[in-house]
Amino acid sequence: MKDLYATLGVPKTATAEDLKKAYRKLTRQFHPDRNPGNKQAEERFKQVSNAYDILADASKRQHYDEFGEMSLTLGFDADRARRYKQAQAHAQAQAQAQAQSRSQSTFDNDDLEEVADPRATNFDDFLTRMFGARRGEAARTRGVRAGIDISGEIHVSLMDSLQGTTVPVRVEVSDGDLRTINVRVPQGMLDGGKLRVRGQGGAGDPPGDLLLTVLVERHSQIVRDGDDLKMTVPVTAYEAYRGGPVDIRTPWGTVSLKLPAGAQNAQTLRLRAHGVRIANKPSGDLFVILDVRMPPPGNPKLLEALADLQAGQDPRGSVGL
């Protein structure tokens, strides 16, 4: 995984304002609406959004600076991670002390290498080396506990929530033990929806479950309303006045939308069955809100033509007290 600071192109000393400026610049550059069909730009947009979500949160940024990528795993516990690091340091110090002590005794060199290797950094492995089979017997006597459930959040784009996607999730199942799980987000997933992945939580017998809350990112042009979608679509003044078909991109591909002649700004048109699609359920509709774009000012011929076209009209005649 790329360093989050590098993803935003800022140093680790960046202020909150520096992060915000970098985020805005990059999201404008790689926004899917400005790069239609460009999968690399879409992936870069997601990476930038994810990096900012983490670094803009003071607590998450502190943990990332202290523990690195491990702090991004589900089930991560900063206090437990600190205790584990302390235990590792203690074990290493003990091993080095044992090595120094044994170097002054009559122990065999091979035995010394096995018991007090100063390179040992795994605390469990160190205890196994020191106490051998007795520790294993004690573990068998205690029995194996059931694994705990691990809760967390995953972020997906609105398009991915509508179409369904697979998200790789890194989970810390025990101290220092990381696992990557591909979680399937079903088509039509709601913001705040819950997913349970059985048997993928904490280690144990039986293993715990992975409990995920799905957070759907906002889209600049599309809003979900139940099983319906509302989408703002820009059209030129010429297209609105002329009417007829215009091609628009929807979550389900490009479709032809027929504009009525003389369509007005903010007028809403319906595309049936182009809303949210969920298996074994009728599809919602897509409501298209027209955003009529006027041509840029400064064209005297156009101004004259519009004056002739609308001569004698008073659009505000019926408005007032």
Summary of the structure (lengths in Angstrom):
residues: 321
radius of gyration: 30.2
end to end distance: 63.0
largest distance: 112.9
contacts: 837
relative contact order: 0.08
helix: 39%
strand: 24%
